[in-house]
């Protein structure tokens, strides 16, 4: 299935499971599905940097924050929802687990 979202900026849903299995890949990056989601990946990479700062604290009192930030938004659930204007299916974030740490780039964004 290959459909374009009405604004033309993103492919709504184009995943061939057979090709994915042949390549031996279990996970897809969001930018592989929709190029405009590169911003998400940038914030996720920055969260890893912040996690390393917390983990590198001398006293070790920030280890829990380091663990929470490193697993922030690690699990995302998307659903296919119909787009009423064009009659297409579109991926929409329906559930996620965020860490809610004050300095987490993903949560702050």
mmCIF file of the C-alpha atoms, coordinates in Angstrom:
data_MODEL
# 
_entry.id   MODEL 
# 
loop_
_atom_site.group_PDB 
_atom_site.id 
_atom_site.type_symbol 
_atom_site.label_atom_id 
_atom_site.label_alt_id 
_atom_site.label_comp_id 
_atom_site.label_asym_id 
_atom_site.label_entity_id 
_atom_site.label_seq_id 
_atom_site.pdbx_PDB_ins_code 
_atom_site.Cartn_x 
_atom_site.Cartn_y 
_atom_site.Cartn_z 
_atom_site.occupancy 
_atom_site.B_iso_or_equiv 
_atom_site.pdbx_formal_charge 
_atom_site.auth_seq_id 
_atom_site.auth_comp_id 
_atom_site.auth_asym_id 
_atom_site.auth_atom_id 
_atom_site.pdbx_PDB_model_num 
ATOM 1   C CA . UNK A 1 1   ? 0.000   0.000   0.000  1.00 0.00 ? 1   UNK A CA 1 
ATOM 2   C CA . UNK A 1 2   ? 1.472   3.345   -0.943 1.00 0.00 ? 2   UNK A CA 1 
ATOM 3   C CA . UNK A 1 3   ? -0.483  6.538   -0.417 1.00 0.00 ? 3   UNK A CA 1 
ATOM 4   C CA . UNK A 1 4   ? 0.523   10.155  -0.099 1.00 0.00 ? 4   UNK A CA 1 
ATOM 5   C CA . UNK A 1 5   ? -0.748  12.397  2.674  1.00 0.00 ? 5   UNK A CA 1 
ATOM 6   C CA . UNK A 1 6   ? -2.752  15.340  1.364  1.00 0.00 ? 6   UNK A CA 1 
ATOM 7   C CA . UNK A 1 7   ? 0.091   17.833  1.923  1.00 0.00 ? 7   UNK A CA 1 
ATOM 8   C CA . UNK A 1 8   ? 2.480   15.614  -0.079 1.00 0.00 ? 8   UNK A CA 1 
ATOM 9   C CA . UNK A 1 9   ? 5.289   15.892  2.477  1.00 0.00 ? 9   UNK A CA 1 
ATOM 10  C CA . UNK A 1 10  ? 5.211   12.347  3.751  1.00 0.00 ? 10  UNK A CA 1 
ATOM 11  C CA . UNK A 1 11  ? 4.334   8.858   2.660  1.00 0.00 ? 11  UNK A CA 1 
ATOM 12  C CA . UNK A 1 12  ? 1.413   7.819   4.837  1.00 0.00 ? 12  UNK A CA 1 
ATOM 13  C CA . UNK A 1 13  ? 2.095   4.103   4.967  1.00 0.00 ? 13  UNK A CA 1 
ATOM 14  C CA . UNK A 1 14  ? 4.602   2.200   2.917  1.00 0.00 ? 14  UNK A CA 1 
ATOM 15  C CA . UNK A 1 15  ? 6.133   -0.779  4.654  1.00 0.00 ? 15  UNK A CA 1 
ATOM 16  C CA . UNK A 1 16  ? 6.718   -4.038  2.839  1.00 0.00 ? 16  UNK A CA 1 
ATOM 17  C CA . UNK A 1 17  ? 7.070   -6.671  5.547  1.00 0.00 ? 17  UNK A CA 1 
ATOM 18  C CA . UNK A 1 18  ? 8.586   -9.192  3.154  1.00 0.00 ? 18  UNK A CA 1 
ATOM 19  C CA . UNK A 1 19  ? 11.395  -6.808  2.183  1.00 0.00 ? 19  UNK A CA 1 
ATOM 20  C CA . UNK A 1 20  ? 11.968  -5.936  5.821  1.00 0.00 ? 20  UNK A CA 1 
ATOM 21  C CA . UNK A 1 21  ? 12.313  -9.622  6.739  1.00 0.00 ? 21  UNK A CA 1 
ATOM 22  C CA . UNK A 1 22  ? 14.645  -10.291 3.819  1.00 0.00 ? 22  UNK A CA 1 
ATOM 23  C CA . UNK A 1 23  ? 16.935  -7.522  5.044  1.00 0.00 ? 23  UNK A CA 1 
ATOM 24  C CA . UNK A 1 24  ? 16.848  -8.962  8.584  1.00 0.00 ? 24  UNK A CA 1 
ATOM 25  C CA . UNK A 1 25  ? 15.613  -5.705  10.112 1.00 0.00 ? 25  UNK A CA 1 
ATOM 26  C CA . UNK A 1 26  ? 13.237  -5.679  13.046 1.00 0.00 ? 26  UNK A CA 1 
ATOM 27  C CA . UNK A 1 27  ? 13.031  -1.925  13.641 1.00 0.00 ? 27  UNK A CA 1 
ATOM 28  C CA . UNK A 1 28  ? 12.557  1.053   11.379 1.00 0.00 ? 28  UNK A CA 1 
ATOM 29  C CA . UNK A 1 29  ? 13.727  4.583   12.018 1.00 0.00 ? 29  UNK A CA 1 
ATOM 30  C CA . UNK A 1 30  ? 10.931  7.130   11.898 1.00 0.00 ? 30  UNK A CA 1 
ATOM 31  C CA . UNK A 1 31  ? 12.704  9.032   9.127  1.00 0.00 ? 31  UNK A CA 1 
ATOM 32  C CA . UNK A 1 32  ? 12.494  5.902   6.948  1.00 0.00 ? 32  UNK A CA 1 
ATOM 33  C CA . UNK A 1 33  ? 8.707   6.121   7.109  1.00 0.00 ? 33  UNK A CA 1 
ATOM 34  C CA . UNK A 1 34  ? 8.403   9.894   6.961  1.00 0.00 ? 34  UNK A CA 1 
ATOM 35  C CA . UNK A 1 35  ? 11.331  12.246  6.176  1.00 0.00 ? 35  UNK A CA 1 
ATOM 36  C CA . UNK A 1 36  ? 9.890   15.067  8.286  1.00 0.00 ? 36  UNK A CA 1 
ATOM 37  C CA . UNK A 1 37  ? 10.506  12.952  11.424 1.00 0.00 ? 37  UNK A CA 1 
ATOM 38  C CA . UNK A 1 38  ? 14.260  13.590  11.351 1.00 0.00 ? 38  UNK A CA 1 
ATOM 39  C CA . UNK A 1 39  ? 13.623  16.181  14.063 1.00 0.00 ? 39  UNK A CA 1 
ATOM 40  C CA . UNK A 1 40  ? 12.419  13.393  16.343 1.00 0.00 ? 40  UNK A CA 1 
ATOM 41  C CA . UNK A 1 41  ? 15.617  11.432  15.786 1.00 0.00 ? 41  UNK A CA 1 
ATOM 42  C CA . UNK A 1 42  ? 17.700  14.547  16.529 1.00 0.00 ? 42  UNK A CA 1 
ATOM 43  C CA . UNK A 1 43  ? 15.973  15.030  19.892 1.00 0.00 ? 43  UNK A CA 1 
ATOM 44  C CA . UNK A 1 44  ? 16.305  11.319  20.661 1.00 0.00 ? 44  UNK A CA 1 
ATOM 45  C CA . UNK A 1 45  ? 20.071  11.503  19.978 1.00 0.00 ? 45  UNK A CA 1 
ATOM 46  C CA . UNK A 1 46  ? 20.336  14.553  22.247 1.00 0.00 ? 46  UNK A CA 1 
ATOM 47  C CA . UNK A 1 47  ? 18.544  12.591  24.976 1.00 0.00 ? 47  UNK A CA 1 
ATOM 48  C CA . UNK A 1 48  ? 21.349  10.028  24.845 1.00 0.00 ? 48  UNK A CA 1 
ATOM 49  C CA . UNK A 1 49  ? 23.886  12.831  25.382 1.00 0.00 ? 49  UNK A CA 1 
ATOM 50  C CA . UNK A 1 50  ? 21.931  14.161  28.385 1.00 0.00 ? 50  UNK A CA 1 
ATOM 51  C CA . UNK A 1 51  ? 21.683  10.631  29.766 1.00 0.00 ? 51  UNK A CA 1 
ATOM 52  C CA . UNK A 1 52  ? 25.462  10.299  29.563 1.00 0.00 ? 52  UNK A CA 1 
ATOM 53  C CA . UNK A 1 53  ? 25.876  13.591  31.455 1.00 0.00 ? 53  UNK A CA 1 
ATOM 54  C CA . UNK A 1 54  ? 23.616  12.320  34.228 1.00 0.00 ? 54  UNK A CA 1 
ATOM 55  C CA . UNK A 1 55  ? 25.448  8.981   34.329 1.00 0.00 ? 55  UNK A CA 1 
ATOM 56  C CA . UNK A 1 56  ? 28.816  10.729  34.519 1.00 0.00 ? 56  UNK A CA 1 
ATOM 57  C CA . UNK A 1 57  ? 28.002  12.634  37.695 1.00 0.00 ? 57  UNK A CA 1 
ATOM 58  C CA . UNK A 1 58  ? 30.667  12.023  40.346 1.00 0.00 ? 58  UNK A CA 1 
ATOM 59  C CA . UNK A 1 59  ? 28.314  11.242  43.220 1.00 0.00 ? 59  UNK A CA 1 
ATOM 60  C CA . UNK A 1 60  ? 26.137  8.806   41.286 1.00 0.00 ? 60  UNK A CA 1 
ATOM 61  C CA . UNK A 1 61  ? 22.984  10.410  42.643 1.00 0.00 ? 61  UNK A CA 1 
ATOM 62  C CA . UNK A 1 62  ? 21.687  11.018  39.102 1.00 0.00 ? 62  UNK A CA 1 
ATOM 63  C CA . UNK A 1 63  ? 21.842  7.404   37.908 1.00 0.00 ? 63  UNK A CA 1 
ATOM 64  C CA . UNK A 1 64  ? 18.079  7.051   38.049 1.00 0.00 ? 64  UNK A CA 1 
ATOM 65  C CA . UNK A 1 65  ? 17.648  10.145  35.866 1.00 0.00 ? 65  UNK A CA 1 
ATOM 66  C CA . UNK A 1 66  ? 20.240  8.730   33.449 1.00 0.00 ? 66  UNK A CA 1 
ATOM 67  C CA . UNK A 1 67  ? 18.290  5.487   33.139 1.00 0.00 ? 67  UNK A CA 1 
ATOM 68  C CA . UNK A 1 68  ? 14.945  7.258   32.687 1.00 0.00 ? 68  UNK A CA 1 
ATOM 69  C CA . UNK A 1 69  ? 16.246  9.619   29.998 1.00 0.00 ? 69  UNK A CA 1 
ATOM 70  C CA . UNK A 1 70  ? 17.985  6.791   28.130 1.00 0.00 ? 70  UNK A CA 1 
ATOM 71  C CA . UNK A 1 71  ? 14.704  4.868   27.868 1.00 0.00 ? 71  UNK A CA 1 
ATOM 72  C CA . UNK A 1 72  ? 12.514  7.908   27.141 1.00 0.00 ? 72  UNK A CA 1 
ATOM 73  C CA . UNK A 1 73  ? 10.271  7.442   24.094 1.00 0.00 ? 73  UNK A CA 1 
ATOM 74  C CA . UNK A 1 74  ? 11.926  4.126   23.407 1.00 0.00 ? 74  UNK A CA 1 
ATOM 75  C CA . UNK A 1 75  ? 8.508   2.568   22.888 1.00 0.00 ? 75  UNK A CA 1 
ATOM 76  C CA . UNK A 1 76  ? 6.080   4.253   20.487 1.00 0.00 ? 76  UNK A CA 1 
ATOM 77  C CA . UNK A 1 77  ? 2.752   2.890   19.300 1.00 0.00 ? 77  UNK A CA 1 
ATOM 78  C CA . UNK A 1 78  ? 1.250   4.089   16.041 1.00 0.00 ? 78  UNK A CA 1 
ATOM 79  C CA . UNK A 1 79  ? -2.190  3.447   14.601 1.00 0.00 ? 79  UNK A CA 1 
ATOM 80  C CA . UNK A 1 80  ? -3.518  3.767   11.114 1.00 0.00 ? 80  UNK A CA 1 
ATOM 81  C CA . UNK A 1 81  ? -6.276  6.350   11.034 1.00 0.00 ? 81  UNK A CA 1 
ATOM 82  C CA . UNK A 1 82  ? -8.293  7.395   8.013  1.00 0.00 ? 82  UNK A CA 1 
ATOM 83  C CA . UNK A 1 83  ? -7.786  10.897  6.716  1.00 0.00 ? 83  UNK A CA 1 
ATOM 84  C CA . UNK A 1 84  ? -11.290 12.162  5.935  1.00 0.00 ? 84  UNK A CA 1 
ATOM 85  C CA . UNK A 1 85  ? -10.411 14.664  3.201  1.00 0.00 ? 85  UNK A CA 1 
ATOM 86  C CA . UNK A 1 86  ? -8.460  12.310  0.932  1.00 0.00 ? 86  UNK A CA 1 
ATOM 87  C CA . UNK A 1 87  ? -9.698  8.891   2.029  1.00 0.00 ? 87  UNK A CA 1 
ATOM 88  C CA . UNK A 1 88  ? -6.155  7.730   2.854  1.00 0.00 ? 88  UNK A CA 1 
ATOM 89  C CA . UNK A 1 89  ? -4.666  5.961   5.845  1.00 0.00 ? 89  UNK A CA 1 
ATOM 90  C CA . UNK A 1 90  ? -2.209  7.922   7.958  1.00 0.00 ? 90  UNK A CA 1 
ATOM 91  C CA . UNK A 1 91  ? 0.083   6.858   10.815 1.00 0.00 ? 91  UNK A CA 1 
ATOM 92  C CA . UNK A 1 92  ? -0.689  8.663   14.065 1.00 0.00 ? 92  UNK A CA 1 
ATOM 93  C CA . UNK A 1 93  ? 1.098   8.345   17.399 1.00 0.00 ? 93  UNK A CA 1 
ATOM 94  C CA . UNK A 1 94  ? -1.380  6.762   19.778 1.00 0.00 ? 94  UNK A CA 1 
ATOM 95  C CA . UNK A 1 95  ? 0.748   5.823   22.795 1.00 0.00 ? 95  UNK A CA 1 
ATOM 96  C CA . UNK A 1 96  ? 4.269   6.429   24.079 1.00 0.00 ? 96  UNK A CA 1 
ATOM 97  C CA . UNK A 1 97  ? 6.239   6.239   27.295 1.00 0.00 ? 97  UNK A CA 1 
ATOM 98  C CA . UNK A 1 98  ? 8.055   9.433   28.230 1.00 0.00 ? 98  UNK A CA 1 
ATOM 99  C CA . UNK A 1 99  ? 10.431  9.919   31.174 1.00 0.00 ? 99  UNK A CA 1 
ATOM 100 C CA . UNK A 1 100 ? 9.231   13.395  32.271 1.00 0.00 ? 100 UNK A CA 1 
ATOM 101 C CA . UNK A 1 101 ? 12.719  14.413  33.411 1.00 0.00 ? 101 UNK A CA 1 
ATOM 102 C CA . UNK A 1 102 ? 13.024  18.192  33.334 1.00 0.00 ? 102 UNK A CA 1 
ATOM 103 C CA . UNK A 1 103 ? 16.104  18.323  31.088 1.00 0.00 ? 103 UNK A CA 1 
ATOM 104 C CA . UNK A 1 104 ? 15.145  15.511  28.696 1.00 0.00 ? 104 UNK A CA 1 
ATOM 105 C CA . UNK A 1 105 ? 15.246  16.900  25.133 1.00 0.00 ? 105 UNK A CA 1 
ATOM 106 C CA . UNK A 1 106 ? 12.390  14.662  23.945 1.00 0.00 ? 106 UNK A CA 1 
ATOM 107 C CA . UNK A 1 107 ? 10.067  15.592  26.802 1.00 0.00 ? 107 UNK A CA 1 
ATOM 108 C CA . UNK A 1 108 ? 11.053  19.238  26.669 1.00 0.00 ? 108 UNK A CA 1 
ATOM 109 C CA . UNK A 1 109 ? 10.362  19.366  22.923 1.00 0.00 ? 109 UNK A CA 1 
# 
